[in-house]
Amino acid sequence: MIDNDPYAWLEDVEGEAALAWVAERNAETEAALTRGPGFAPLRKRLRDVLDAPDRIPYTARRGRHLYNFWRDADHPRGLWRRTTLEEYRTPTPAWEVLLDIDALAEAEGAKWLWAGARVRRPDFGRALVCLSRDGGDAVEVREFDLDTLGFVEDGFRLPEAKTRIGWIDEDTVFVGTDTGPGSLTDSGYPRTVRRWRRGTPPEAAETVFEAEKDDVAAAGWHDPTPGFARDFVSRSTDFHHSELHLLTGDGTLVRIDVPADADAYAHRAHLIVVPKSPWLGHPAGSLLAFGFDAFLAGDRTARVLFTPDARTALAGHSWTRNHLILETMHDVSTRIEVLTPAPDGPWTREPLADVPALSAVSVTDTDPDASDEYFLDVSGFLQPSTLYRGTIGGPMETLKQAPARFDTAGLTVAQHFATSEDGTRVPYFVIGPDRTATGPGPALLHGYGGFEVSLTPYYGAVTGRAWLERGGSFVIANIRGGGEYGPAWHRAALGADRPRAYEDFAAVATDLVDRGITTPAMLGASGGSNGGLLMGAMVTRYPELFGAVVADVPLLDMLRFHRLLAGASWTAEYGNPDDPADRAHLEELSPYHRLAGDRTYPPVLLTTSTRDDRVHPGHARKAAARLRELGHRVLLHENTGGGHAGAGDNEQAAHNKALAHTFLWQHLAPADAGR
């Protein structure tokens, strides 16, 4: 256990000594992983996948246009562009370029990256464009004219901050940003919601709502739906609890009286609620609809749109003008159907599309203001995406089909279930060759296990080229802490119960060996962010199960995380190190503090970004330094840009992925490491 942290100086993100140390570690990593004959060809093949011109350009409808953000070899920072549905149906649509981020970055001498845009409804004439400096969560905001295709001189503009902003009308926005002392929470997010009028300074804008300093954030938004125009504000008291209020015309707040851990929002005449704990006789993870006005008047009569069971959970839902598209997961495979509101009695429901087994379907866009149009993406581990478009009640057309990116000959997909230490049945997917015929081989086990995030089937072209084509098996573990079986699956690994997620992951690793798919020496593990914490737990708790571990942008110091960047916002997930009731279990959870010199660890690759302003790069830096001190095998790669994604463009992403897979293949298949 570390009493006085000797590597605290590495938390100085851009300190001269810290960056010099990082440069030395980067040089070691480059020397160890990039000089073999296979690295450059692998990086190129991965870059080709990421830049492929025949990728599906997914869109978002804004009025008559379909908007898309696109990166390729000629536009590494990307183009914001739009087209019409008629053009989009063609094999090579004509796109109208709205903003060229590469040209903007060059003209201004800044490493701008795209961070999204809020297009004004219902006229769609202006947008609030967000620009990130080299990938950080903090953004600069500028108003953009979608008719003249230029930034608005003297328009809405804000300097770099973790800003939340949205339109009220053509001359007014709701904004939360850094306006000086007291304007941010301890987590670094906006504490206030202000009504900011055009032509006035933001610090003079009227404050309409204020959260507490130890809350996570405050937010405000305007719903412009004709006939249902309303303003709302909320405060996130922690990552999993919040309060929602209707903001009336005279500034009065009307609390929407739903449980603090529920997800709730208004849609036209409805109040939609997803309780995360039992409520009004309905189980956690249900989807409930109330009449909005009736609910405010005290009526708690719910229309039950979905009820979970032990193997089925809510995956998502999307509105069209007259219907609701419901996505559910049964043992982590997606089902999809259409629900239609009924004035009296249950809503009607019918299937929307057939989904192949062990596949995923997702609604990528709808048009809830004007039509019953929807866009639907269907894919699988070995099945490239197909994008469909339809109107509910009408036929569905195939709009785009992505080509195969890797050779699937001899590959299979299977779902298995491991038994965790406490008897829990844990699902996992295996993609790769049939090991009953070939015998054990290299395998890569991936997991996350936190924040109710579900890992569902997807077509991974990078993994396909970098791992599956080489003969490796790729495994996704659906461990507790995620949302694969609803809120209870998440809560089973909260706080002091976080080791349940680690036991689940270890159980999957053991089951892979028992099935003859791999051996401990040929089994690698990977995860990022909270999944990086999972990797730290594997290294310190179950090192004998793995031959190599990769942790990307990891969270590793669980006694300091709440004092580093956005870490204070995660105490509801892990616990608060300043609370004596939580301190003991966090000491046991903290991989950084569990590292020891008298154990044998698998080789570790840690990756991070200097510009990650969410998970502090100090986590990876300090763990690398401690592992080096104790004599363990460790490499560190820190990208200068890229933010929490770890890469700001496709070249960086391809390089990072090539590093990770080269590292894994070197250690898990050393006889074949030159490939």
N, C-alpha and C positions, 0 to 999 in steps of 0.2 A: 504494500500500500504506500502511495506517495503522500507524505505529509506536507512537505514544502516543494511545490512543483518546480523542478529545475529547468523546465522548458517553457515556462510561462512567457518568456521573451518571444517565442515563436507566434504568440497571439498578436503581435504588432504587425498587422497585415502587410503594410508597405514599408516597414522599417528596413533600414539599410542592411543590418546584420541578418535579419530574418530572410530577406530576399537573396542575399549572398548564399546563405545556407541552402535555400530552395534551389538556386542555380546549380549548386554542387550535386544535389540529389537528382535533379533533372538530367544532368550530364551522365551520372551513373546509370540511370534508367535507359537513356538513349543508347549508351554503349552496350548495355546488356541485352536490349531487345531489338534494336533497329539495324544491326550490322550483319545479320544473317541474310542469306540469299532470298529467303521467302518473304521478308518483311515488306519491301517496296512493292512487289506484285500484289500482296494481300491488301495493302493500303489503297492501291489503285483500284482493285476490284471493288472494294467497299465504297470508295469515292464514286465510282461509276454507278453503283446502285443508288446512292444518295442523290446524284445529279441527273439520273436517267430522265431524258426528255419525255418518255412515254409513261411516267407516273400519272396517277389519277390526280388532277388538280381539284381538290375538294373546295366547295364554295359555300358561301352564306348569302341568302337572298336579302337584298335591301331594295324594296320597291321592284322596279322592272329589271334590275341588274343582279347578276351573280358575282360576288366579290371573292377574290382569292389572293393569298400571299404565296409567292413562288421563289424558290432558290434553285439555281443550277450553276454549271461551271462558269458561265459568262456573267452571272449575277450572284456572287457568293453571299452578299448581304441581303439581296432579294428585291423583288418588285411587288408593290401593291397594285393590283389591277382588277378589271371587271370586264364582264361580257354579258350577252343576253342568252336566254335559254335556247333560242334558235341557233345561235352560234355554238353554244356549248354542246349541242347535240352532234355537231360535226366532228370528224376525226381530229382536225387541227383548228380549233376555234381562233377567231381574231380577238385579241385582247386589247383593251384600252388601258395603257399604263397610267396610273394615277401618281405614283411616287416611286422613284428609283432610289433605294437606300444607298447603293454603292455611290451613285453620283452625289447624293447629299453628303455622305461621309467624306468624300474627296473634296467637295467644295468647301466644307466647313472645317476640315482637318480634325474630325472627331470620329471615333470608332462606333458610329451609331448602329444599333440593331433594332429590328422591328419588335414592338411590344404590344401591337394591337391598336384598334381604333374604335371609338364609340360614335356610330353614325346616328344622326338625329332623326327620330321618328316624329311625325309621319311623312315629312316632306323629303327626307334623305338628301338634303342640300348641303349640309355641313358635317364635318367629323371632328372629333377630338383625337388627334393622333398621338400615340405614346411612343417615345423613342428611348431605348435603353443604351447607356454607355457601356459597351463591351459586355452586355449580357446580364447586368445586375437587375435586381427586382425594382430598384429605384428608377423612375422614368422622368423624362422631360415631356411636358404636354404642350401641343401646339394646335390651334384651330386650323382646319383645312377646308377649302372651298371645293366642293365636288362638281361645280360647274366650270370654274376657271382653272381648276387643277393646280392650285397653289396655296401656300400658307396665307392666312388672312393677316394683313398688316394691322397692327393694333388689336388683333383678336385675342381670344382667351389664350393665355400662355403662362406656364408655370415652370420654374426651375426644377432641377433633379430632386426627387423625393419619392417616398412610397405613397404616391397620391392615389386617391379614389375620386373619380369625377364622372358626372353624367348629366345629360341634358334635362332641363325642365321645359324651356321654350327657346325660341331663336335668340333671345338675349339674356338667358339666365341658366345657370347650372347649379347643381349641388356639388360641393367639393369638400374633401378632407385632405389636408396636406400639412407640410411643415411650415408654420407661420411664426416660428420662434418658440421660446421656452414655454412649456406647458401644453403645446399643441399635439404632441405625440405621446402614445402610451409607452409603458416600460418595454413593450415588444417592438417599438419603433414604427407603429402604424398610426394613422390619423385618430386623434381623440375627439375631434369635433366634426360636426357637419355644418357647413355654412351655405347660405344662399347667396351666390356671387352674381352680381349683375354686370353686364358688359360695360366697359369703360371705367370701372372702379377698381382700386387695388384689392387683391384677395384678402389681405389682412384686415381690411375695413368691411368685409362682407359680414352680413348678419349671421350670427351663430344661432342655429335652430335646434341643435341637440349637442350634448356633451356627455361622453362616457367617462368612466373613472380612470385614473392614471394606471391602475393595475389591471384594467380590462385589456383585451387583445386589440380591439379596434371599434370604431364607430363607422356607420355607413348610412347614406341617404340616397333615395332614388325616386324618380317620378315615373308613374305608369301613365302613358298618354292615350291608352285605349279609348276610343270614342265611346261616351256613355259611361265609362268606368274610370275616368281620370282620377288618380289618387296619388298622394305622396306618402312615403314610408321612411322611417328611420329605424336603425337597430343598433344595439351594442352587443358585441361578443364578449361575454364575461370571462370566458376561457375558450379553448379550441372547440369544445363540444357543447357549450351552453350559450344561449343568447336570449335577448329580449327583442320583440318586434312591436313597433308602435305605428299606428296611423297618425299622420301629421295633418291636422285639420287646417282649414283656411285661416282660422284665427290664431294658429300656432299651438293649439291644444294638442297634447299627446293622448291618444287612446290606446291603451295596452291591448294587444291581441293575446287573449288569455289562453295560451297553449303552454304545454310544459317547456321548461327552459332547454331541454335536450332534444326537442322536436325540430324538424325542418318544416317551415310553414311559409306560404306565400298566397297572395291573392291573384286570381285569374278571372277576369270578367265578374260574373255574379258569384263565383266560387271562392271559398277558402280551402286550400289544399294543405293537408297536414300529414307528415310522416313521423309518428311518435317513435322515439328510440327506447322507450320503456312502456310497460302496459299503461293504457289510458282509456278511460270511459268504457272499460270492458273489452277493449281491443288490444291484441298483442303487439309488442314492439315490432317494428318493421312493416306495419300495415300501411296502406294508402287510403286516406279518408278524405271525403269531400263534404263540406258544409256550405250552406248558403251564407255568403259573407255578411250581409246585413242582419240575417237572422242570428248568426253567431254573436255579433256585437250586441244584439238584444238579449242574449242569454240562452238561445236555443242550442243544445248540444246534440241534436239529432244528426248522425253521420250517415252518408252513403259510403258503404264499404266497397272500395274499388279493387283492393287486393288484400288477402290475408295470407301471411307466410305459413309454411310448415317446416318440419325439421330438415327438409332437404331443398326447399325452394325459398328464394329471397327476391326482394325487389332489386332490380338492376338499374332502372331509370324510367322516365316517362317524358313525353313531349306532346305539346298541344298543336293541333291544327286549328283552323277557324271554328270547326264544329265538333271536333273529336279529340280524344286523348289516345296516344299510342303508348302502350304499356310494354316495358321490357322486364322480363323476370329471368332468374337463373335457377335451373334445377341441376344440382350437383355441378355447378359452374358452367353449364351449357345454356345458351340463351334461348328463350322463347319470346314471341312477340305477338301482340293482338291489339285490336282497336276497340275502344270503349266509347259509347255515345251517350251523352247526358240525356236523362229522361226527366220531364218535369215532376212526375210523381212515380215513385217506385224505383227499382234497381236500374242502373245503367245497363244498356245492352252491350254485348261483347261478341267479337268474332275474330278468328285468326287473320293476321295480315299477310304472313308469308311463312312458308316452310323453311326451316333452318336445318341443315345437315347436322348429324351428331358430332359432338366435340368441335363445334364451330361457334362463331360469334356473329351477332348481328347488331348493328347500332344505327340509330337515326342520326344522320349527320346534319340535317337541316329541315325545318318546316317553315310555314308562312302563317303563323297564328293570327295575324291581323286581317288577312285578305282572302285566304283560300285553304283548301284541304290538301294542298300539295305536300309531299314529303320526299326526302332523299334517304335511301337505305343502303348501307354498306354491309356486305356479307363476305366473310373470309374465314379461313381456318389455318392451322399450322402449316399445312402443305398446299393450301388453296389460296391463290392470290385474290385480292379484293375484286369484287364486282359491285359497281354502284348502280343502283336502280332509282327510278323516279316514278312516282305515281300520284294519283289523286284518290283519296279514300272513296271507295265505291266504284272506281273505274279500274282499267287495266294498269299493269305495271310494266314500264319499259326499261330495258337495259341501256344505260347511258354510257358507261365506261367499264372496260375490263382491263385490269392490270396484267401484264405478261408475267410468266414465271421468271424468277430471278436466280434460282439455283436448281441444281439437278436433284430431283426427288426419287430417282430410281432406287429401289431397295429400302426406302424409308417408310416407317409406319408411325401411327399415332395411337397411343393407348392411354387410358386413365386407370390408375390404380389407387388403392387406399392403404395408407400405413396406420398402424396403431400406436398412438402416442403413449407416453409414460403413464398417464392417468386413464388410459383406455379409450380416449377420443379417437374417432375415425377421421383421418386427415387425407383429403384427396390430393392427387398430384398427376400431372400430365408428363408423359415421356414421348419425345419425338426423336426418331433415329432408326438405325438398322435393327433388324430382328436379332437380338442377342442370343436367342435360343439356338440360332444357327451358327453364329460367329464366336460366341463366348464373350466374356466381359471385355469392355473397351473404355476409352476415355468418355467421361460424362461431366456435364456442367449443370449444377443444381442452382436455380435462381429463386429468390424469395424476397418478400417485403415485410408483411406481418405487422401492419400498424395503420392507425388513422382511418380504419374502415375502408381501405383501398383494396379492391378486388383485382386479382390477376386472372384475366380471361384469355381464351384462345385468340391468337392473332398470327398473321403471316409476317415472320421476321426475316426479311431478305438479308440483312447484315449477318444475323446468326446463321442463316442458311449457308451463306458463302464462307463465313469465317470458321464455322464449326461443323455443321452437318455434312457438308460436302467432303470434309476431311475424314469422315467416319465417326465423329463424335455423336453422343446422345445429348439432347438438351432437355432439361427437366424443370418444370415449374411447380413449386410447392404452394398449395393454397392453405397456408398455416393460419392459426388463430391470430387475432389482431387485425386481420383484413375484414372485408365485408361479404365474403362469398356465401355465408349463411346468415346474413343479417346482423343486427346490432348485438345480439348475444355472442356471436363469433368474435366480434371486435372486443367487447367488454371482457371476454374471458382472458385477455392478455393485457389488460390495462394496469398501470401502476405496478404494485408489488407482484401482480400476476404475470408480468411480462415474460418470465421464464417459460410459461406454457408455450409461447410462440417458438422459443428456442428448442424446447423438447419436441415440438412438432417437426421442426426442420431436421433435427437429429434423427427422428424416427423415420423420416422419408429417406435420409441418407443411408440409414441402416437397411431399410427395406430394398433400396436399389441394389445393395450388395447381396442381400439374401436372395433376390430374384436372379442374380447372375448377370445383371446389366453392367455392373462395374465393380471395381475394388476400391478400398480406401486410397490406395496409391494413385489411382487413375480418376478419382472423383474430385472435381473442383467446385467451388461455391462462389457466387457473385451476388451483389446487391448494392443499392445506392441509397443515400440519404438515411432514412430510417432503416432501409435494407442494409446500409453500411454498418449501422449499429448491430444488426443481426449478424453480419459477417464478423464483427469484433467479438460477439458472443461465441461464434463457432470456433474462432482461434483460441480463445481463452478457456472455453468450457468443454469443447469436443474436438481438440486438435487431432486426435487419432483417427477421426472419420474422414479427413480430407488430405489431398495431395497438394493443393494450392488454393489460395483465397484471394479474390479481388473485391475491394471495397471502394466504391465511387462516392465522392462528396460525402463522406461518412460523418455520422454523429458518434463520438467515442468517449468524450469526457463528460460523464453524467453528473459530476459534481459542480461543473462550471457552465454547462450548456445554457442555463437560464440567464447568464450574464453576458452571453456572446450573441450579438446581432439579434435575430428574431427568436432566439431560444426561449425567452420568457413565455412565448405563446404556446409552448408545448408542455407546460407543467401539468395540464389536465390529462395528457397522455401518459406521462412518465412519473409524475410526482414533482414536488418542489424541494430542491436540496436545502433550502433554508428552513424547511419545516422538519422539526425533529422526528415527526411521525413518518416522514418519507425518507429521511437521510439514510437510514440503515439499509433499506432495500436498494436505494440508488448506489450506495457504495458497492453492493454486491452486483449490481447491473453494469457498472461502469467498466468497459473493457480496458480503458487506459489505466485504471487503477488496479486491475486484476493481472496485468502483464507481469510475468515472473521469469527469472533466469534459470530456474531449475526444471523447466518443462520443455518438451520438444514441440515446436510449433511448425505447421506447414509454411512454406514461403508465402509472403504476402505482398500484393501490389496495392498501394493506396493512391487514389487520384483525387484531385481537388482543383479549385480555381481561385486565383487571387481575387477575382471579381465576384466570388460567391458571397452575396450579402444576405443570404438566408442561413445556411449552415457554415459557420466560420471555418476558414481553411486551417485554423489552428488545431482543430480536431485531428486532421490527417497528419499535419506537420509534427505535432507533439507525439502522436503514436509512433510515427516513423522514427523519431529521435529516440524514444524509449526502447523500441525494438532493437535498434542499432546498438544502444548502450548495453543491452542484455545479451547481445551476440546472436540475435536471430536474423534470419534471411528476410529482408524487406527492401522494396523499392518504392520510391515516391515519384509521382509525376504531377506537377502543378501547372496547369495551363494559366497563362497570364490573363486571359479573358474567358468569356463564356458563361459567367454567372453560375447559378445552381445547376444548369444543364451541363456544365463542364466543357462546353464547346459553343463558339459563337457562329460557326459556319460549317459547311459540309467537309471542308478540308480538315479542320480541327477534329470534327466528329470521327472521320475516317481514321485519322491518326490515332486518336484515343482508343478506338475499337481494335485497331490493328495491334496496338501495344498490349491491350488486355488479352486478346486471343493468342498472341505470340507467347506471352508470359505463361498462360495456361497450358498451351500445347507443349512448351519446353519442359514443363514439370510433370504433366500428366501422360505425355506420350514422347518421352525423351528420345526413343529410338527413331522417331519420325519427326523430330523437331525442326528439321530443315525445310519441311514442306510449307 
